[in-house]
């Protein structure tokens, strides 16, 4: 019988890259945790051989049902969500309960966290740090993945559709001269699939994951422009503009350039789309923009290089892929 792998946020950025690497593999049966009936229908149409289960992960009871008879879970917490800690704790406690059943098949909890959870000024990092602590103190076999910011939010394809030889890049959310390490979602998906497949070799490991050394938005956009043969001017948004753009990117998918496919569609803002405390969500967004206006999220690609057994994707390679090169 196939082993059941549960994935949360299956309609989001990470899982949309990970699931194809696991889908229809004879060893695994996927159980996808949808937040709504609409999401469940989309997921079932996309992955007809997977089991799709509607689940409110803010409920421990529903999390326990989600993990019933499961072997592994790949938990992606919602980004900038007021109940992220509660959701993560529920998933861990449900896994503990499942692992203690007399006939348990449960073996592995994989948590996709974030690089540098020590940055407590970033509220979402603090939330994830508390989830990590709950996992560290549990009796579970776990692996913690700590990816940095995603390359895939950069709108290379949309920029290529603009015919003007000179473009003003207005979609950045903070100081474009502050450098951050980045990760390509295809690299993160490959790392996640390997961890789930090899399992025991990664028990109790924590992996900081970056595809690149620090690079600024201005440098990144210059590379896109070079490939397009266009000059792209990068503007610096005001604080209020940056917060507004971030919330639209995460919860509306209507920023004018980012595809709705890049949105964690199960957990949109405001309350009618998954978060009952949008005021706290806005607090998180404001803290994030303040942080990135002055400091970056910096890491090293060596761990990812070792984990996936190849050179991580460079900015230049990623841009070529996005532009069909």
MONORTA-V700899 format. One record per backbone hydrogen bond with DSSP energy under -1.0 kcal/mol. NH is the residue of the N-H (numbers start at 1). CO is the residue of the C=O. Records with the same first field share a line. If there is no record, write none. Layout:
# MONORTA-V700899
NH->CO / CO
This chain:
# MONORTA-V700899
3->27
5->29
6->72
7->31
8->74
12->9
16->12
17->14
18->14
19->15
21->18
22->19
23->19
25->22
28->25
29->3
31->5
32->51
33->7
34->32 / 53
40->36
41->37
42->38
43->39
44->40
45->41
46->42
47->43
50->47
51->30
53->32
55->34
59->56
63->59
64->60
65->61
66->62
67->63
68->65
70->67
71->4
72->4
73->108
74->6
75->110
84->81
87->83
88->84
89->85
90->86
91->87
92->88
93->89
94->90
95->91
96->92
97->93
98->94
99->95
101->98
104->101
107->71
108->71
109->141
110->73
111->143
112->75
113->145
115->147
119->116
120->118
122->119
126->122
127->123
128->124
129->125
130->126
131->127
132->128
133->129
134->130
135->131
136->132
137->133
138->135
143->109
144->205
145->111
146->207
148->209
151->183
154->151
156->154
159->155
160->156
162->159
167->231
169->233
178->175
180->215
181->297
183->149
188->184
189->185
190->186
191->187
192->188
193->189
194->190
195->191
196->192
197->193
198->194
199->195
201->198
202->199
203->200
204->142
205->202
207->144
209->146
211->182
212->182
215->180
218->176
220->216
221->217
222->218
223->219
224->220
225->221
226->222
227->223
228->224
229->225
230->225
231->165
233->167
235->169
242->238
243->239
244->240
245->241
246->242
247->243
248->244
249->245
250->246
251->247
252->248
253->248
262->259
263->260
265->263
267->264
268->273
273->270
274->271
281->277
282->278
283->279
284->280
285->281
286->282
287->283
288->284
289->285
290->286
291->287
292->288
293->289
294->291
295->291
305->301
306->302
307->303
308->304
309->305
318->314
319->315
320->316
321->317
322->318
323->319
324->321
325->320
